[in-house]
Amino acid sequence: MEPEDTIDYNIRKTWYNIAKIYNKTASEYMSSMSMGMVLLNIDVVEGTQSTLLGPIMGMESTSLSRTLNKLEELGVIERVRDDMDKRKTIIKLTELGQKRRVVAKNAVLEFNNTIFENLSQNDIDNFFSSIRKINKIINKELI
């Protein structure tokens, strides 16, 4: 079997291409795709508990910690102690972070709109159906 004929190769190659698109936009704002994804996963109003971000994003805690440190250095996020439980740290967006979040959100929307404009509804439905089935198989059989 050729690599091009495997599921994982095609998913990896596609994700690599998507990452290049997002990183190109992110680099214009002294950021990276992973930083943009963190911004998109922080609740704009309440903030998000730092320990919940890793599982939400599928990131290891060490990678997430480095990303949060960099975002804090850039002035995009701030860490705030939870008023009710001082052991918890809430990650909140600064004013700059909210602006950068809009940029990240627009990049995601633009990418999705481009894909949706170039595929039929049937193709889109089949894609989502197939990717959901693949994830179910992975979760049931392989993890």
Secondary structure, DSSP 8 states (H G I E B T S, - for coil): --GGGSHHHHHHHHHHHHHHHHHHHHHTTT--HHHHHHHHTS-TTT-EEHHHHHHHHT--HHHHHHHHHHHHHTTSEEEEE-SS-TT-EEEEE-HHHHHHHHHHHHHHHHHHHHHHHHS-HHHHHHHHHHHHHHHHHIIIII-
